[in-house]
Amino acid sequence: MRYGFVIDQNRCIGCHACTVACKEEHNIAVGVNRTWVKYVEKGNYPDTRRHFAVLRCNHCDDAPCIEICPTVALFRRSDGIVDFDNERCIGCKSCMQACPYDALYIDPERNTAAKCNFDASRVEMGYKPACEVVCPTQAILSGDLDDPNSAVSKRIAVEKVHVRKAEKGTKPKLFYVGVDGDLLNPTMMEPQSTHFWAEKDPGEDLYALKGVDPQRPIPGGAREVYDVPHRVPWGKKIAFYLWTKAISAGVLLLAALFLNMGFEQDVILLGFIAPLVSIIFLGVTMALLVFDLKKPARCFFLLTKPNLNSWLTLGGYILMIFGLLLVAWLAQMYRQGAVSPWIMWPAALFAIASAGYSAFLFAQARGRDFWQSPLLFWHLIVKAVSAGAAVLILIGSLELITPFRFMSPQMFFWLIHILVISLLAGLAMVCGDLFMKHGSEESTRAGALLLSGPLSKSFWILVVGLGVVIPAGLILWQANALIPGMAAALLSLFGLWMYEHLWIKAGQAMPLS
């Protein structure tokens, strides 16, 4: 049994009865919707036509929201309905990033995610979903797709149907009759800067707010006329999380590397200060993750109700193990004045894992094409090396204001060169991502926001200029001077954070529905 929908756009009159019925049935708060109607126009006056696209959860057979949910709050029932348990939800918003159809939202009253659940309670009693019952033109049809005698199966067998974003491979079970495929794809239509009755939230749709690049005409030639608000799930906390995690991992990774190279004269820095700095930034990282949750008190669900297929869960475990290894490292240094390879190398390995696991998490965010980069893992490792080198340089520069020397000249020499090489390598990877041929129009347009769009000034001036070019110039100018090295380290750390901020922002600027 696999329940699905057929929506006949030839019959839909855009009355919003389905939206109202859904809101009434589930007591949905103002400002959010499980089902909504989007108005799209195509053609030029006087030969224009308005289409009404009924949008909701597609109850996919390969649902990315189920895969990424860290606490199994989202699950597939035996009848194929993708349902939701708000008692398990921690409000991480990862499901919103994974869904290519913009079907999930955060309930402002419960602070948990929510979506269409096919009116499962009605289906269990043998009733039709409320939206289907109230539709005045019978544009909505539901039933068992596995039953060849069901009304939906018969309709699909004789009608030409479309699904949204078939290229995502999610196997959606929401089929449309009487609508072209490009009318279901938001990147194939001209966006509007306002909603029908409201202004768009700043940051909700950066692409629409700034208009369309005249050099890139809209492929589908359609125009968005009416839509509902769609909030941006992740903000500055996630950018800071990536930044602090890079510092924590990079500092420890470089400390392990230099200790193995025989820098005994820097044992205080490498053996004590570096793991201490690492554990501090790791603590900040975990605090950012917890307080970005809409239900932070439920963070322990990652341990008690885990989904081991989610990289949000696996990443949490990696961070916790990394933290325990850091504690063991510091304890052994305190007792013995040295750290054994049995602690050093597992700690270094988990430092790499801590820096890089986010690449797999963002890969599970299948709704965001811009984040699906084959270079992302290696870029995260390189950024961790840059951040770690910069922080260690700043610690070494403290001898300018204190009577203590924290770093040997040899260590400073190595760190300053590691910093410039990693910054240039990171920039090369960023340019590779932005200038290479993208796999989708959404990814191309998101990248254009950084290269030539509204985010381009910040990218070129603050990331490339202040964050890479000037630090590299300072190092090449005076490679052995503390003050230029300190300035280069500070600027590079700022550039690294700014890039994380812009990267997160650009990835969410493209509309999903």
One Martini backbone bead per residue (centre of mass of N, CA, C, O) as a GRO file, in nm:
protein
  513
    1MET     BB    1   0.094   0.037   0.024
    2ARG     BB    2   0.050   0.373  -0.152
    3TYR     BB    3   0.000   0.682  -0.083
    4GLY     BB    4  -0.153   0.937  -0.300
    5PHE     BB    5  -0.153   1.214  -0.532
    6VAL     BB    6  -0.387   1.399  -0.742
    7ILE     BB    7  -0.352   1.706  -0.938
    8ASP     BB    8  -0.581   1.914  -1.114
    9GLN     BB    9  -0.505   2.210  -1.278
   10ASN     BB   10  -0.766   2.235  -1.461
   11ARG     BB   11  -0.959   2.257  -1.193
   12CYS     BB   12  -0.819   2.466  -1.051
   13ILE     BB   13  -0.922   2.797  -0.885
   14GLY     BB   14  -0.775   2.922  -0.628
   15CYS     BB   15  -0.953   2.914  -0.336
   16HIS     BB   16  -0.815   2.770  -0.066
   17ALA     BB   17  -0.976   2.533   0.067
   18CYS     BB   18  -0.741   2.339   0.138
   19THR     BB   19  -0.594   2.527   0.334
   20VAL     BB   20  -0.827   2.576   0.534
   21ALA     BB   21  -0.889   2.278   0.604
   22CYS     BB   22  -0.608   2.211   0.714
   23LYS     BB   23  -0.603   2.422   0.938
   24GLU     BB   24  -0.857   2.319   1.086
   25GLU     BB   25  -0.781   2.016   1.131
   26HIS     BB   26  -0.471   2.110   1.271
   27ASN     BB   27  -0.436   2.384   1.403
   28ILE     BB   28  -0.291   2.611   1.240
   29ALA     BB   29  -0.093   2.859   1.234
   30VAL     BB   30  -0.014   3.163   1.167
   31GLY     BB   31   0.209   3.172   0.869
   32VAL     BB   32   0.145   2.864   0.814
   33ASN     BB   33   0.173   2.560   0.595
   34ARG     BB   34   0.079   2.247   0.450
   35THR     BB   35  -0.111   2.393   0.243
   36TRP     BB   36  -0.075   2.552  -0.082
   37VAL     BB   37  -0.121   2.830  -0.318
   38LYS     BB   38   0.025   2.894  -0.632
   39TYR     BB   39   0.081   3.164  -0.848
   40VAL     BB   40   0.104   3.134  -1.213
   41GLU     BB   41   0.240   3.291  -1.502
   42LYS     BB   42   0.190   3.265  -1.870
   43GLY     BB   43   0.285   3.481  -2.095
   44ASN     BB   44   0.147   3.735  -2.314
   45TYR     BB   45  -0.016   3.997  -2.371
   46PRO     BB   46  -0.325   3.840  -2.409
   47ASP     BB   47  -0.156   3.551  -2.379
   48THR     BB   48  -0.262   3.442  -2.082
   49ARG     BB   49  -0.194   3.224  -1.791
   50ARG     BB   50  -0.325   3.085  -1.495
   51HIS     BB   51  -0.174   2.902  -1.233
   52PHE     BB   52  -0.247   2.641  -0.982
   53ALA     BB   53  -0.030   2.541  -0.723
   54VAL     BB   54  -0.041   2.262  -0.527
   55LEU     BB   55   0.129   2.251  -0.212
   56ARG     BB   56   0.331   1.982  -0.061
   57CYS     BB   57   0.382   1.695   0.049
   58ASN     BB   58   0.516   1.397  -0.134
   59HIS     BB   59   0.569   1.126   0.002
   60CYS     BB   60   0.836   0.988  -0.033
   61ASP     BB   61   1.012   0.697  -0.092
   62ASP     BB   62   1.284   0.895  -0.083
   63ALA     BB   63   1.317   1.055   0.205
   64PRO     BB   64   1.532   1.302   0.320
   65CYS     BB   65   1.402   1.372   0.599
   66ILE     BB   66   1.444   1.090   0.728
   67GLU     BB   67   1.753   1.069   0.701
   68ILE     BB   68   1.827   1.350   0.867
   69CYS     BB   69   1.677   1.283   1.110
   70PRO     BB   70   1.809   1.242   1.439
   71THR     BB   71   1.512   1.122   1.599
   72VAL     BB   72   1.274   0.994   1.430
   73ALA     BB   73   1.033   1.201   1.371
   74LEU     BB   74   1.057   1.086   1.091
   75PHE     BB   75   0.830   0.864   0.906
   76ARG     BB   76   0.727   0.555   0.756
   77ARG     BB   77   0.457   0.406   0.683
   78SER     BB   78   0.299   0.122   0.564
   79ASP     BB   79   0.124   0.327   0.357
   80GLY     BB   80   0.357   0.568   0.277
   81ILE     BB   81   0.333   0.772   0.492
   82VAL     BB   82   0.475   1.073   0.597
   83ASP     BB   83   0.541   1.116   0.926
   84PHE     BB   84   0.497   1.287   1.258
   85ASP     BB   85   0.685   1.335   1.574
   86ASN     BB   86   0.681   1.597   1.802
   87GLU     BB   87   0.810   1.440   2.060
   88ARG     BB   88   1.108   1.406   1.897
   89CYS     BB   89   1.160   1.689   1.835
   90ILE     BB   90   1.441   1.947   1.826
   91GLY     BB   91   1.458   2.178   1.603
   92CYS     BB   92   1.699   2.172   1.365
   93LYS     BB   93   1.594   2.204   1.045
   94SER     BB   94   1.706   1.982   0.845
   95CYS     BB   95   1.447   1.898   0.691
   96MET     BB   96   1.419   2.172   0.538
   97GLN     BB   97   1.690   2.119   0.372
   98ALA     BB   98   1.615   1.832   0.245
   99CYS     BB   99   1.365   1.943   0.119
  100PRO     BB  100   1.274   2.021  -0.219
  101TYR     BB  101   0.950   2.132  -0.138
  102ASP     BB  102   0.895   2.306   0.120
  103ALA     BB  103   0.710   2.127   0.344
  104LEU     BB  104   0.853   2.244   0.592
  105TYR     BB  105   0.803   2.364   0.935
  106ILE     BB  106   0.782   2.586   1.206
  107ASP     BB  107   0.604   2.578   1.482
  108PRO     BB  108   0.534   2.862   1.673
  109GLU     BB  109   0.403   2.700   1.928
  110ARG     BB  110   0.596   2.423   1.948
  111ASN     BB  111   0.889   2.420   1.810
  112THR     BB  112   0.825   2.230   1.565
  113ALA     BB  113   0.797   2.037   1.320
  114ALA     BB  114   0.596   2.038   1.008
  115LYS     BB  115   0.332   1.865   0.808
  116CYS     BB  116   0.201   1.677   0.587
  117ASN     BB  117  -0.004   1.361   0.675
  118PHE     BB  118  -0.266   1.284   0.501
  119ASP     BB  119  -0.468   1.252   0.716
  120ALA     BB  120  -0.423   0.979   0.883
  121SER     BB  121  -0.668   0.965   1.078
  122ARG     BB  122  -0.878   0.954   0.848
  123VAL     BB  123  -0.771   0.712   0.689
  124GLU     BB  124  -0.803   0.502   0.924
  125MET     BB  125  -1.137   0.559   0.905
  126GLY     BB  126  -1.202   0.591   0.576
  127TYR     BB  127  -1.123   0.875   0.497
  128LYS     BB  128  -1.072   1.164   0.351
  129PRO     BB  129  -0.906   1.420   0.301
  130ALA     BB  130  -0.996   1.739   0.362
  131CYS     BB  131  -0.903   1.867   0.091
  132GLU     BB  132  -1.074   1.671  -0.090
  133VAL     BB  133  -1.358   1.727   0.024
  134VAL     BB  134  -1.363   2.059  -0.030
  135CYS     BB  135  -1.321   2.045  -0.320
  136PRO     BB  136  -1.523   2.191  -0.571
  137THR     BB  137  -1.361   2.040  -0.842
  138GLN     BB  138  -1.198   1.778  -0.795
  139ALA     BB  139  -0.865   1.824  -0.799
  140ILE     BB  140  -0.845   1.616  -0.561
  141LEU     BB  141  -0.665   1.300  -0.534
  142SER     BB  142  -0.681   0.989  -0.351
  143GLY     BB  143  -0.465   0.690  -0.289
  144ASP     BB  144  -0.367   0.374  -0.406
  145LEU     BB  145  -0.092   0.307  -0.608
  146ASP     BB  146  -0.096  -0.024  -0.584
  147ASP     BB  147  -0.389   0.003  -0.695
  148PRO     BB  148  -0.521  -0.039  -1.011
  149ASN     BB  149  -0.834   0.037  -0.910
  150SER     BB  150  -0.776   0.303  -0.835
  151ALA     BB  151  -0.826   0.631  -0.907
  152VAL     BB  152  -0.525   0.718  -0.925
  153SER     BB  153  -0.420   0.493  -1.108
  154LYS     BB  154  -0.612   0.546  -1.346
  155ARG     BB  155  -0.524   0.839  -1.394
  156ILE     BB  156  -0.219   0.786  -1.448
  157ALA     BB  157  -0.268   0.584  -1.693
  158VAL     BB  158  -0.425   0.825  -1.886
  159GLU     BB  159  -0.236   1.054  -1.789
  160LYS     BB  160  -0.041   1.332  -1.796
  161VAL     BB  161   0.230   1.354  -1.571
  162HIS     BB  162   0.375   1.536  -1.293
  163VAL     BB  163   0.672   1.610  -1.110
  164ARG     BB  164   0.870   1.733  -0.869
  165LYS     BB  165   1.189   1.702  -0.903
  166ALA     BB  166   1.293   1.420  -1.032
  167GLU     BB  167   1.613   1.456  -1.015
  168LYS     BB  168   1.630   1.387  -0.696
  169GLY     BB  169   1.515   1.084  -0.637
  170THR     BB  170   1.247   1.069  -0.430
  171LYS     BB  171   0.975   0.959  -0.527
  172PRO     BB  172   0.710   1.101  -0.566
  173LYS     BB  173   0.335   1.111  -0.459
  174LEU     BB  174   0.286   1.380  -0.643
  175PHE     BB  175   0.051   1.448  -0.900
  176TYR     BB  176   0.027   1.625  -1.214
  177VAL     BB  177  -0.233   1.785  -1.400
  178GLY     BB  178  -0.201   2.035  -1.641
  179VAL     BB  179   0.124   2.084  -1.614
  180ASP     BB  180   0.416   2.214  -1.647
  181GLY     BB  181   0.727   2.158  -1.523
  182ASP     BB  182   0.823   2.467  -1.496
  183LEU     BB  183   0.578   2.543  -1.294
  184LEU     BB  184   0.730   2.360  -1.051
  185ASN     BB  185   0.991   2.553  -1.087
  186PRO     BB  186   1.132   2.828  -0.941
  187THR     BB  187   1.387   2.863  -1.149
  188MET     BB  188   1.163   2.898  -1.405
  189MET     BB  189   1.089   3.178  -1.264
  190GLU     BB  190   0.979   3.488  -1.186
  191PRO     BB  191   1.036   3.666  -0.920
  192GLN     BB  192   0.909   3.822  -0.631
  193SER     BB  193   0.929   4.081  -0.373
  194THR     BB  194   0.631   3.992  -0.307
  195HIS     BB  195   0.352   3.926  -0.173
  196PHE     BB  196   0.022   3.958  -0.194
  197TRP     BB  197  -0.002   4.065   0.142
  198ALA     BB  198   0.326   4.080   0.157
  199GLU     BB  199   0.631   4.109   0.258
  200LYS     BB  200   0.935   4.000   0.236
  201ASP     BB  201   1.163   3.851   0.410
  202PRO     BB  202   1.465   3.916   0.495
  203GLY     BB  203   1.627   3.638   0.343
  204GLU     BB  204   1.411   3.453   0.214
  205ASP     BB  205   1.466   3.596  -0.098
  206LEU     BB  206   1.731   3.718  -0.243
  207TYR     BB  207   1.677   3.673  -0.541
  208ALA     BB  208   1.409   3.842  -0.550
  209LEU     BB  209   1.487   4.113  -0.412
  210LYS     BB  210   1.719   4.169  -0.652
  211GLY     BB  211   1.650   4.013  -0.881
  212VAL     BB  212   1.729   3.951  -1.212
  213ASP     BB  213   1.960   3.856  -1.418
  214PRO     BB  214   1.984   3.985  -1.739
  215GLN     BB  215   2.198   3.760  -1.838
  216ARG     BB  216   1.967   3.553  -1.705
  217PRO     BB  217   1.721   3.419  -1.833
  218ILE     BB  218   1.422   3.278  -1.801
  219PRO     BB  219   1.357   2.968  -1.914
  220GLY     BB  220   1.025   2.951  -1.873
  221GLY     BB  221   0.863   3.244  -1.858
  222ALA     BB  222   0.758   3.270  -1.577
  223ARG     BB  223   0.535   3.399  -1.308
  224GLU     BB  224   0.521   3.508  -0.994
  225VAL     BB  225   0.229   3.603  -0.796
  226TYR     BB  226   0.180   3.380  -0.557
  227ASP     BB  227   0.276   3.343  -0.208
  228VAL     BB  228   0.428   3.218   0.072
  229PRO     BB  229   0.602   3.206   0.338
  230HIS     BB  230   0.974   3.141   0.373
  231ARG     BB  231   1.187   3.045   0.594
  232VAL     BB  232   1.505   3.069   0.718
  233PRO     BB  233   1.662   2.829   0.901
  234TRP     BB  234   1.969   2.930   0.873
  235GLY     BB  235   2.226   3.111   1.039
  236LYS     BB  236   2.485   3.239   1.226
  237LYS     BB  237   2.523   2.990   1.407
  238ILE     BB  238   2.620   2.802   1.177
  239ALA     BB  239   2.863   2.968   1.094
  240PHE     BB  240   3.000   2.958   1.375
  241TYR     BB  241   3.016   2.651   1.394
  242LEU     BB  242   3.214   2.614   1.157
  243TRP     BB  243   3.436   2.799   1.275
  244THR     BB  244   3.489   2.674   1.560
  245LYS     BB  245   3.542   2.387   1.454
  246ALA     BB  246   3.791   2.456   1.287
  247ILE     BB  247   3.964   2.551   1.521
  248SER     BB  248   3.959   2.301   1.699
  249ALA     BB  249   4.073   2.104   1.484
  250GLY     BB  250   4.328   2.259   1.381
  251VAL     BB  251   4.490   2.290   1.643
  252LEU     BB  252   4.517   1.983   1.706
  253LEU     BB  253   4.636   1.883   1.440
  254LEU     BB  254   4.897   2.057   1.453
  255ALA     BB  255   4.998   1.960   1.725
  256ALA     BB  256   5.039   1.664   1.643
  257LEU     BB  257   5.232   1.717   1.409
  258PHE     BB  258   5.463   1.870   1.569
  259LEU     BB  259   5.519   1.654   1.780
  260ASN     BB  260   5.606   1.441   1.564
  261MET     BB  261   5.848   1.642   1.460
  262GLY     BB  262   6.002   1.750   1.737
  263PHE     BB  263   5.878   2.009   1.918
  264GLU     BB  264   5.987   2.035   2.232
  265GLN     BB  265   6.008   2.354   2.276
  266ASP     BB  266   5.664   2.346   2.227
  267VAL     BB  267   5.505   2.180   2.453
  268ILE     BB  268   5.320   2.387   2.586
  269LEU     BB  269   5.161   2.461   2.335
  270LEU     BB  270   5.097   2.166   2.223
  271GLY     BB  271   5.017   2.011   2.499
  272PHE     BB  272   4.827   2.246   2.640
  273ILE     BB  273   4.711   2.493   2.483
  274ALA     BB  274   4.587   2.361   2.233
  275PRO     BB  275   4.378   2.166   2.374
  276LEU     BB  276   4.242   2.394   2.531
  277VAL     BB  277   4.143   2.557   2.290
  278SER     BB  278   3.991   2.326   2.156
  279ILE     BB  279   3.784   2.274   2.390
  280ILE     BB  280   3.660   2.553   2.389
  281PHE     BB  281   3.559   2.554   2.089
  282LEU     BB  282   3.394   2.298   2.120
  283GLY     BB  283   3.198   2.408   2.329
  284VAL     BB  284   3.087   2.632   2.147
  285THR     BB  285   2.986   2.451   1.924
  286MET     BB  286   2.779   2.289   2.096
  287ALA     BB  287   2.620   2.536   2.192
  288LEU     BB  288   2.526   2.631   1.912
  289LEU     BB  289   2.368   2.375   1.842
  290VAL     BB  290   2.172   2.378   2.081
  291PHE     BB  291   2.068   2.693   2.048
  292ASP     BB  292   1.947   2.632   1.752
  293LEU     BB  293   1.735   2.492   1.878
  294LYS     BB  294   1.390   2.481   1.946
  295LYS     BB  295   1.470   2.216   2.148
  296PRO     BB  296   1.721   2.211   2.367
  297ALA     BB  297   1.613   2.008   2.595
  298ARG     BB  298   1.633   1.762   2.360
  299CYS     BB  299   1.938   1.689   2.292
  300PHE     BB  300   1.945   1.392   2.424
  301PHE     BB  301   1.806   1.241   2.181
  302LEU     BB  302   2.074   1.166   2.035
  303LEU     BB  303   2.105   0.922   2.251
  304THR     BB  304   1.796   0.798   2.291
  305LYS     BB  305   1.689   0.881   1.963
  306PRO     BB  306   1.855   0.767   1.720
  307ASN     BB  307   1.979   0.839   1.384
  308LEU     BB  308   2.233   0.661   1.212
  309ASN     BB  309   2.181   0.816   0.920
  310SER     BB  310   2.253   1.079   1.056
  311TRP     BB  311   2.491   1.341   1.054
  312LEU     BB  312   2.395   1.479   1.310
  313THR     BB  313   2.440   1.241   1.497
  314LEU     BB  314   2.729   1.158   1.419
  315GLY     BB  315   2.852   1.436   1.479
  316GLY     BB  316   2.790   1.435   1.781
  317TYR     BB  317   2.968   1.190   1.843
  318ILE     BB  318   3.235   1.305   1.740
  319LEU     BB  319   3.249   1.546   1.934
  320MET     BB  320   3.245   1.381   2.198
  321ILE     BB  321   3.498   1.210   2.145
  322PHE     BB  322   3.687   1.446   2.104
  323GLY     BB  323   3.652   1.560   2.389
  324LEU     BB  324   3.759   1.311   2.544
  325LEU     BB  325   4.044   1.318   2.414
  326LEU     BB  326   4.120   1.597   2.522
  327VAL     BB  327   4.104   1.523   2.818
  328ALA     BB  328   4.316   1.296   2.805
  329TRP     BB  329   4.545   1.469   2.706
  330LEU     BB  330   4.557   1.669   2.949
  331ALA     BB  331   4.590   1.455   3.171
  332GLN     BB  332   4.860   1.337   3.069
  333MET     BB  333   5.022   1.599   3.072
  334TYR     BB  334   4.988   1.654   3.378
  335ARG     BB  335   5.118   1.376   3.476
  336GLN     BB  336   5.372   1.333   3.238
  337GLY     BB  337   5.443   1.565   3.011
  338ALA     BB  338   5.293   1.373   2.798
  339VAL     BB  339   5.183   1.225   2.485
  340SER     BB  340   5.050   0.956   2.352
  341PRO     BB  341   4.977   0.793   2.059
  342TRP     BB  342   4.700   0.671   2.175
  343ILE     BB  343   4.591   0.979   2.176
  344MET     BB  344   4.695   1.157   1.947
  345TRP     BB  345   4.584   1.005   1.687
  346PRO     BB  346   4.283   0.989   1.757
  347ALA     BB  347   4.255   1.297   1.790
  348ALA     BB  348   4.337   1.368   1.500
  349LEU     BB  349   4.118   1.201   1.361
  350PHE     BB  350   3.876   1.356   1.505
  351ALA     BB  351   3.950   1.627   1.393
  352ILE     BB  352   3.892   1.557   1.099
  353ALA     BB  353   3.600   1.463   1.148
  354SER     BB  354   3.496   1.732   1.267
  355ALA     BB  355   3.557   1.904   1.014
  356GLY     BB  356   3.419   1.698   0.778
  357TYR     BB  357   3.119   1.596   0.841
  358SER     BB  358   2.951   1.837   0.721
  359ALA     BB  359   2.958   1.738   0.428
  360PHE     BB  360   2.748   1.506   0.480
  361LEU     BB  361   2.523   1.682   0.589
  362PHE     BB  362   2.491   1.866   0.336
  363ALA     BB  363   2.432   1.626   0.145
  364GLN     BB  364   2.150   1.569   0.296
  365ALA     BB  365   2.070   1.859   0.185
  366ARG     BB  366   1.892   1.813  -0.103
  367GLY     BB  367   1.755   2.102  -0.142
  368ARG     BB  368   2.068   2.211  -0.168
  369ASP     BB  369   2.267   2.243  -0.436
  370PHE     BB  370   2.509   2.429  -0.342
  371TRP     BB  371   2.606   2.198  -0.118
  372GLN     BB  372   2.685   1.984  -0.360
  373SER     BB  373   3.013   1.923  -0.306
  374PRO     BB  374   3.308   1.740  -0.373
  375LEU     BB  375   3.499   1.964  -0.205
  376LEU     BB  376   3.400   2.008   0.089
  377PHE     BB  377   3.571   1.829   0.269
  378TRP     BB  378   3.851   1.950   0.188
  379HIS     BB  379   3.777   2.240   0.259
  380LEU     BB  380   3.734   2.193   0.564
  381ILE     BB  381   4.023   2.103   0.622
  382VAL     BB  382   4.170   2.354   0.519
  383LYS     BB  383   4.023   2.553   0.709
  384ALA     BB  384   4.127   2.425   0.968
  385VAL     BB  385   4.425   2.482   0.916
  386SER     BB  386   4.399   2.787   0.896
  387ALA     BB  387   4.270   2.835   1.175
  388GLY     BB  388   4.488   2.696   1.346
  389ALA     BB  389   4.729   2.869   1.256
  390ALA     BB  390   4.614   3.145   1.339
  391VAL     BB  391   4.581   3.089   1.644
  392LEU     BB  392   4.878   3.009   1.702
  393ILE     BB  393   4.996   3.280   1.615
  394LEU     BB  394   4.847   3.450   1.827
  395ILE     BB  395   4.973   3.311   2.070
  396GLY     BB  396   5.270   3.377   1.989
  397SER     BB  397   5.211   3.701   1.992
  398LEU     BB  398   5.197   3.746   2.311
  399GLU     BB  399   5.500   3.841   2.352
  400LEU     BB  400   5.432   4.149   2.302
  401ILE     BB  401   5.249   4.161   2.603
  402THR     BB  402   5.442   3.948   2.735
  403PRO     BB  403   5.704   3.769   2.914
  404PHE     BB  404   5.623   3.534   2.722
  405ARG     BB  405   5.720   3.244   2.538
  406PHE     BB  406   5.520   3.033   2.309
  407MET     BB  407   5.729   3.045   2.052
  408SER     BB  408   5.921   2.940   1.816
  409PRO     BB  409   6.065   3.035   1.525
  410GLN     BB  410   6.012   2.768   1.376
  411MET     BB  411   5.708   2.755   1.426
  412PHE     BB  412   5.635   3.023   1.295
  413PHE     BB  413   5.738   2.953   1.015
  414TRP     BB  414   5.548   2.718   0.963
  415LEU     BB  415   5.272   2.856   1.017
  416ILE     BB  416   5.288   3.087   0.807
  417HIS     BB  417   5.304   2.889   0.561
  418ILE     BB  418   5.050   2.725   0.614
  419LEU     BB  419   4.855   2.960   0.594
  420VAL     BB  420   4.906   3.052   0.299
  421ILE     BB  421   4.857   2.778   0.161
  422SER     BB  422   4.566   2.725   0.270
  423LEU     BB  423   4.435   2.982   0.162
  424LEU     BB  424   4.494   2.928  -0.140
  425ALA     BB  425   4.359   2.650  -0.151
  426GLY     BB  426   4.077   2.745  -0.062
  427LEU     BB  427   4.034   2.946  -0.295
  428ALA     BB  428   4.056   2.739  -0.522
  429MET     BB  429   3.806   2.576  -0.431
  430VAL     BB  430   3.600   2.801  -0.448
  431CYS     BB  431   3.644   2.863  -0.749
  432GLY     BB  432   3.577   2.582  -0.847
  433ASP     BB  433   3.282   2.590  -0.751
  434LEU     BB  434   3.189   2.866  -0.894
  435PHE     BB  435   3.313   2.813  -1.204
  436MET     BB  436   3.196   2.564  -1.245
  437LYS     BB  437   2.986   2.338  -1.360
  438HIS     BB  438   2.662   2.306  -1.287
  439GLY     BB  439   2.390   2.081  -1.212
  440SER     BB  440   2.211   2.350  -1.168
  441GLU     BB  441   2.033   2.637  -1.163
  442GLU     BB  442   2.039   2.690  -0.862
  443SER     BB  443   2.348   2.675  -0.823
  444THR     BB  444   2.422   2.895  -1.025
  445ARG     BB  445   2.262   3.129  -0.887
  446ALA     BB  446   2.399   3.111  -0.612
  447GLY     BB  447   2.685   3.169  -0.714
  448ALA     BB  448   2.613   3.452  -0.840
  449LEU     BB  449   2.575   3.601  -0.570
  450LEU     BB  450   2.892   3.603  -0.520
  451LEU     BB  451   3.013   3.706  -0.797
  452SER     BB  452   2.753   3.936  -0.897
  453GLY     BB  453   2.574   3.989  -0.667
  454PRO     BB  454   2.469   4.096  -0.351
  455LEU     BB  455   2.740   3.923  -0.230
  456SER     BB  456   3.004   4.021  -0.383
  457LYS     BB  457   3.138   4.238  -0.208
  458SER     BB  458   3.189   4.059   0.038
  459PHE     BB  459   3.349   3.843  -0.107
  460TRP     BB  460   3.581   4.011  -0.248
  461ILE     BB  461   3.665   4.190   0.001
  462LEU     BB  462   3.640   4.005   0.271
  463VAL     BB  463   3.743   3.728   0.165
  464VAL     BB  464   3.961   3.773  -0.056
  465GLY     BB  465   4.103   4.026   0.039
  466LEU     BB  466   4.114   4.020   0.364
  467GLY     BB  467   4.135   3.685   0.386
  468VAL     BB  468   4.389   3.647   0.160
  469VAL     BB  469   4.560   3.862   0.011
  470ILE     BB  470   4.668   4.029   0.251
  471PRO     BB  471   4.788   3.800   0.423
  472ALA     BB  472   4.978   3.698   0.201
  473GLY     BB  473   5.130   3.968   0.168
  474LEU     BB  474   5.237   3.992   0.459
  475ILE     BB  475   5.399   3.729   0.456
  476LEU     BB  476   5.576   3.790   0.202
  477TRP     BB  477   5.697   4.051   0.319
  478GLN     BB  478   5.706   3.933   0.648
  479ALA     BB  479   5.764   3.619   0.761
  480ASN     BB  480   5.923   3.692   1.060
  481ALA     BB  481   5.698   3.880   1.164
  482LEU     BB  482   5.470   3.928   1.408
  483ILE     BB  483   5.273   4.154   1.325
  484PRO     BB  484   5.202   4.057   1.037
  485GLY     BB  485   5.114   3.775   1.135
  486MET     BB  486   4.884   3.869   1.318
  487ALA     BB  487   4.723   4.017   1.100
  488ALA     BB  488   4.686   3.772   0.913
  489ALA     BB  489   4.532   3.600   1.117
  490LEU     BB  490   4.292   3.787   1.170
  491LEU     BB  491   4.196   3.817   0.874
  492SER     BB  492   4.154   3.515   0.814
  493LEU     BB  493   3.936   3.464   1.028
  494PHE     BB  494   3.736   3.664   0.915
  495GLY     BB  495   3.717   3.539   0.627
  496LEU     BB  496   3.614   3.261   0.718
  497TRP     BB  497   3.351   3.358   0.845
  498MET     BB  498   3.234   3.512   0.603
  499TYR     BB  499   3.211   3.267   0.419
  500GLU     BB  500   3.017   3.102   0.586
  501HIS     BB  501   2.791   3.311   0.581
  502LEU     BB  502   2.757   3.329   0.267
  503TRP     BB  503   2.719   3.027   0.208
  504ILE     BB  504   2.461   2.991   0.373
  505LYS     BB  505   2.298   3.218   0.234
  506ALA     BB  506   2.313   3.126  -0.065
  507GLY     BB  507   2.190   2.836  -0.026
  508GLN     BB  508   1.899   2.986   0.078
  509ALA     BB  509   1.808   3.187  -0.167
  510MET     BB  510   1.665   2.961  -0.304
  511PRO     BB  511   1.377   2.857  -0.406
  512LEU     BB  512   1.166   2.554  -0.349
  513SER     BB  513   0.847   2.679  -0.447
   0.00000   0.00000   0.00000
